[in-house]
């Protein structure tokens, strides 16, 4: 057993940043179809995937859902080139090698945005408010954008429709989504499980570990944000934090804010 457990900050910093940001994460085609059905993508839509990487979203939206136009925006030239190869010969599909914060999006009726950088999210929300027309839908994974109240929610998928509604605070947003103003340990475990199931990218032998890690991250975020249902750290959380530290050298305890 390693006597010097790896702090979670060091663990995360050792991972490829593209994975942490959602970049280069390849969504299985079945998940893409499920996401589009959830967002009610239809032939009258103009679809944009902001930060598309090499996912098949653009091809599937164009060929299977037959949207009027399917546009992928990718800032990295090498990935944009690969993405173009994936849609060669498809008339209603295109890839633009550009920064999502600068590209023209005013004709979009459905946009997929999967970024975790708060600065980029804030900039894009301002653009959505100014440039998108009423009725445009924004699809996100894991959570809505900032304090937006989604029009449709089926964790981890969310759709927010313009004109956007905003909650006054986090408890209000959580209640609008989950019907309760707080998240307890059981809810965090179920949400982590639904996230892993929905993305269909986790081999069975890793599922228990990732469920444990994701549920702890969800609960700790709720605790630190003041929206955990518990007034004290519950025994299962203490147990799982201990397991992650002892057997996987991942120390999540450093992320738990102390309560006085």
C-alpha positions as CSV (number, residue, x, y, z in Angstrom):
1,X,0.0,0.0,0.0
2,X,1.4,3.4,-0.9
3,X,1.8,5.5,2.2
4,X,1.5,8.8,0.2
5,X,-2.0,8.7,-1.3
6,X,-2.5,10.8,-4.4
7,X,-4.5,13.9,-3.9
8,X,-7.4,14.3,-6.2
9,X,-6.0,17.6,-7.6
10,X,-2.8,15.8,-8.6
11,X,-4.8,12.8,-10.0
12,X,-7.0,15.1,-12.2
13,X,-4.0,17.1,-13.4
14,X,-2.3,13.9,-14.5
15,X,-5.2,13.1,-16.8
16,X,-5.3,14.4,-20.4
17,X,-7.0,17.8,-20.2
18,X,-9.1,17.0,-23.2
19,X,-10.8,14.2,-21.3
20,X,-11.6,16.5,-18.4
21,X,-13.1,19.1,-20.7
22,X,-15.2,16.7,-22.7
23,X,-13.0,17.2,-25.7
24,X,-12.0,14.2,-27.8
25,X,-14.6,12.1,-25.9
26,X,-16.2,9.9,-28.6
27,X,-19.9,9.5,-27.9
28,X,-21.2,6.1,-29.2
29,X,-23.6,6.4,-32.1
30,X,-26.5,5.0,-30.1
31,X,-26.0,7.7,-27.4
32,X,-26.0,10.4,-30.1
33,X,-29.3,9.1,-31.5
34,X,-30.8,8.9,-28.0
35,X,-29.6,12.5,-27.3
36,X,-31.2,13.7,-30.6
37,X,-34.5,12.0,-29.9
38,X,-34.5,13.5,-26.4
39,X,-33.9,17.0,-28.0
40,X,-36.6,16.2,-30.6
41,X,-34.3,17.0,-33.5
42,X,-36.3,17.2,-36.7
43,X,-35.9,17.9,-40.4
44,X,-36.7,21.6,-40.0
45,X,-33.8,22.2,-37.7
46,X,-30.4,23.7,-38.3
47,X,-28.0,21.8,-35.9
48,X,-24.7,23.0,-34.5
49,X,-22.2,20.9,-32.4
50,X,-19.9,23.4,-30.7
51,X,-16.6,21.7,-30.2
52,X,-17.5,18.6,-32.2
53,X,-14.1,16.8,-32.3
54,X,-14.4,13.7,-34.4
55,X,-17.8,12.6,-33.1
56,X,-20.4,11.3,-35.5
57,X,-23.0,13.9,-34.4
58,X,-22.8,15.9,-37.6
59,X,-23.2,12.9,-39.9
60,X,-26.1,11.4,-37.9
61,X,-28.0,14.7,-37.7
62,X,-27.6,15.1,-41.4
63,X,-28.2,11.6,-42.7
64,X,-30.5,10.0,-40.1
65,X,-32.4,13.0,-38.7
66,X,-32.3,14.8,-42.1
67,X,-31.8,18.3,-40.6
68,X,-31.7,21.2,-43.0
69,X,-28.1,21.8,-42.1
70,X,-25.7,20.1,-39.7
71,X,-22.6,22.1,-38.7
72,X,-19.6,21.1,-36.6
73,X,-17.4,23.7,-35.1
74,X,-13.9,22.6,-34.1
75,X,-11.0,24.8,-33.3
76,X,-8.2,22.2,-33.7
77,X,-7.3,21.9,-37.4
78,X,-6.2,18.2,-37.2
79,X,-9.6,17.2,-35.7
80,X,-11.5,19.4,-38.1
81,X,-9.8,17.7,-41.0
82,X,-10.7,14.2,-39.6
83,X,-14.3,15.4,-39.0
84,X,-14.6,16.6,-42.6
85,X,-13.5,13.2,-43.9
86,X,-16.3,11.6,-41.8
87,X,-18.9,13.7,-43.7
88,X,-17.5,13.6,-47.2
89,X,-20.2,13.7,-49.8
90,X,-23.0,14.7,-47.4
91,X,-24.6,17.8,-48.9
92,X,-26.3,19.1,-45.7
93,X,-23.2,18.7,-43.4
94,X,-20.2,20.8,-42.9
95,X,-17.2,21.3,-40.5
96,X,-15.9,24.8,-39.7
97,X,-12.4,25.1,-38.2
98,X,-13.0,28.0,-35.9
99,X,-13.3,29.1,-32.3
100,X,-16.9,28.6,-31.0
101,X,-16.8,32.0,-29.4
102,X,-16.3,33.7,-32.8
103,X,-18.3,31.6,-35.3
104,X,-21.6,32.7,-36.7
105,X,-24.5,30.8,-35.0
106,X,-27.6,32.9,-35.5
107,X,-29.2,30.5,-37.9
108,X,-29.0,27.6,-35.4
109,X,-32.2,26.1,-34.0
110,X,-30.5,23.3,-32.0
111,X,-27.0,23.5,-30.5
112,X,-25.0,20.9,-28.6
113,X,-22.5,22.3,-26.1
114,X,-20.3,20.1,-23.9
115,X,-17.7,22.3,-22.1
116,X,-16.8,22.6,-18.5
117,X,-14.8,25.8,-18.6
118,X,-16.9,28.4,-16.8
119,X,-15.4,31.3,-18.8
120,X,-16.3,29.7,-22.1
121,X,-19.8,28.8,-20.9
122,X,-20.4,32.4,-19.7
123,X,-19.3,33.8,-23.0
124,X,-21.5,31.4,-24.9
125,X,-24.5,32.2,-22.8
126,X,-24.2,35.9,-23.6
127,X,-24.0,35.0,-27.3
128,X,-27.0,32.7,-27.0
129,X,-29.1,35.4,-25.4
130,X,-28.1,38.0,-28.1
131,X,-27.9,35.9,-31.3
132,X,-30.3,33.0,-31.1
133,X,-33.9,33.4,-32.0
134,X,-36.7,32.4,-29.6
135,X,-37.4,28.7,-29.8
136,X,-33.7,27.7,-30.3
137,X,-32.7,24.7,-28.1
138,X,-29.4,24.2,-26.4
139,X,-28.4,20.6,-25.4
140,X,-25.9,20.0,-22.6
141,X,-24.6,17.0,-20.8
142,X,-24.1,16.5,-17.0
143,X,-25.8,19.9,-16.1
144,X,-27.7,22.8,-17.6
145,X,-25.7,26.0,-18.3
146,X,-25.1,28.0,-15.1
147,X,-28.5,28.5,-13.4
148,X,-30.7,27.8,-16.4
149,X,-33.8,25.9,-15.7
150,X,-34.1,23.2,-18.5
151,X,-37.2,22.8,-20.6
152,X,-36.5,19.0,-20.7
153,X,-34.3,17.1,-18.2
154,X,-33.4,13.4,-18.2
155,X,-30.1,13.3,-16.4
156,X,-27.4,13.5,-17.8
157,X,-29.1,15.1,-20.8
158,X,-30.7,18.6,-20.6
159,X,-32.4,20.9,-23.1
160,X,-32.8,24.6,-22.5
161,X,-35.1,26.6,-24.8
162,X,-34.9,30.3,-25.6
163,X,-36.2,32.5,-24.0
164,X,-34.2,30.9,-21.3
165,X,-35.4,30.7,-17.7
166,X,-33.0,31.1,-14.8
167,X,-33.3,30.0,-11.2
168,X,-32.5,32.5,-8.5
169,X,-30.1,30.1,-6.8
170,X,-28.8,26.5,-6.9
171,X,-31.5,25.0,-4.6
172,X,-34.2,26.5,-6.8
173,X,-32.6,25.1,-9.9
174,X,-32.2,21.6,-8.3
175,X,-35.8,21.6,-7.3
176,X,-36.9,22.5,-10.8
177,X,-35.0,19.6,-12.1
178,X,-35.3,16.9,-9.5
179,X,-38.3,18.0,-7.4
180,X,-36.2,18.5,-4.3
181,X,-34.0,21.3,-3.1
182,X,-31.1,19.1,-2.0
183,X,-29.1,16.0,-3.1
184,X,-28.4,13.2,-0.6
185,X,-26.0,10.3,-0.9
186,X,-28.5,7.9,-2.5
187,X,-29.4,10.5,-5.1
188,X,-25.7,11.1,-5.9
189,X,-25.2,7.3,-6.4
190,X,-28.2,7.0,-8.7
191,X,-27.2,10.0,-10.7
192,X,-23.7,8.7,-11.2
193,X,-25.1,5.3,-12.3
194,X,-27.4,7.0,-14.8
195,X,-24.6,9.1,-16.2
196,X,-22.4,6.0,-16.7
197,X,-25.3,4.1,-18.3
198,X,-26.3,6.9,-20.6
199,X,-22.8,7.4,-22.1
200,X,-22.3,3.7,-22.7
201,X,-18.5,4.0,-22.7
202,X,-17.5,2.3,-19.5
203,X,-16.4,-1.4,-19.6
204,X,-18.1,-3.5,-17.0
205,X,-15.1,-4.2,-14.9
206,X,-14.6,-0.5,-14.3
207,X,-18.2,0.4,-13.6
208,X,-18.2,0.0,-9.8
209,X,-15.1,2.1,-9.4
210,X,-16.4,4.9,-11.7
211,X,-19.8,4.8,-10.0
212,X,-18.1,5.3,-6.7
213,X,-15.8,8.1,-7.9
214,X,-18.6,10.0,-9.8
215,X,-21.1,9.7,-6.9
216,X,-18.5,11.0,-4.5
217,X,-17.8,14.0,-6.8
218,X,-21.5,14.7,-7.1
219,X,-22.1,14.5,-3.4
220,X,-19.1,16.5,-2.5
221,X,-20.1,19.3,-5.0
222,X,-23.5,19.3,-3.4
223,X,-22.0,19.5,0.1
224,X,-19.6,22.3,-0.8
225,X,-22.4,24.2,-2.5
226,X,-24.7,23.9,0.5
227,X,-27.3,21.7,-1.2
228,X,-26.5,18.3,0.3
229,X,-29.5,17.0,2.2
230,X,-27.3,15.8,5.1
231,X,-26.2,18.0,8.0
232,X,-23.2,15.8,8.6
233,X,-21.0,13.7,6.3
234,X,-23.0,10.4,6.1
235,X,-21.2,7.1,6.9
236,X,-21.3,5.7,3.3
237,X,-19.5,8.8,2.1
238,X,-16.8,8.4,4.7
239,X,-16.5,4.7,3.7
240,X,-16.2,5.3,0.0
241,X,-13.7,8.2,0.5
242,X,-11.7,5.8,2.6
243,X,-11.9,3.0,0.0
244,X,-10.8,5.4,-2.8
245,X,-7.9,6.6,-0.7
246,X,-6.8,3.2,0.6
247,X,-7.1,1.0,-2.4
248,X,-6.9,3.5,-5.3
249,X,-4.6,6.2,-3.8
250,X,-7.2,8.9,-4.7
251,X,-7.7,11.3,-1.8
252,X,-11.1,13.1,-2.2
253,X,-11.1,14.3,1.4
254,X,-9.2,17.4,0.5
255,X,-12.2,18.5,-1.6
256,X,-14.7,18.4,1.3
257,X,-15.2,21.8,2.8
258,X,-15.2,21.8,6.6
259,X,-18.4,22.9,8.4
260,X,-18.3,24.8,11.6
